[in-house]
Amino acid sequence: MTNNNLKKNVISAIKSCELEGFVYTKEEKQVFDRIASGEITVDEAREIFKRMS
């Protein structure tokens, strides 16, 4: 998957959840930005989110 497609998919997922009423924190959005840029994997992000909770 290209970075452009990855970024579009991450943005789409965020917007979908926000439409359902979920509100992301600034820190959570920063993690999603790191996924979208290819800096970290989804599995790495999952571990970060676990530590945030």
C-alpha positions in Angstrom: 0.0 0.0 0.0 1.4 3.4 -0.9 1.7 6.1 1.7 -1.0 8.1 0.0 -3.4 5.2 0.1 -2.5 4.5 3.8 -3.1 8.2 4.7 -6.5 8.2 2.9 -7.5 5.0 4.8 -6.5 6.3 8.2 -8.3 9.6 7.6 -11.4 7.7 6.4 -11.4 5.5 9.5 -11.1 8.5 11.8 -13.9 10.3 10.1 -16.1 7.3 10.2 -15.7 6.9 13.9 -16.2 10.6 14.5 -19.4 10.5 12.5 -20.6 7.9 15.0 -19.8 10.3 17.9 -16.3 9.2 18.9 -14.0 12.1 19.9 -10.2 11.5 19.6 -7.7 13.2 21.9 -4.9 15.3 20.5 -2.5 12.5 21.5 -4.6 9.8 19.7 -4.6 11.9 16.5 -0.8 12.2 16.7 -0.5 8.4 16.8 -2.8 8.1 13.8 -0.7 10.7 12.0 2.3 8.5 12.6 0.5 5.5 11.2 -0.6 7.5 8.1 3.0 8.6 7.5 4.3 5.1 7.7 6.4 5.9 10.7 4.8 3.2 12.8 2.7 0.1 12.1 -0.8 -0.6 13.3 0.6 -3.1 15.8 3.0 -0.5 17.2 0.1 2.0 17.5 -2.0 -0.6 19.3 0.7 -0.9 21.9 0.9 2.8 22.3 -2.8 3.0 22.7 -2.7 0.3 25.4 -0.1 2.3 27.3 -2.3 5.5 27.0 -5.3 3.8 28.7 
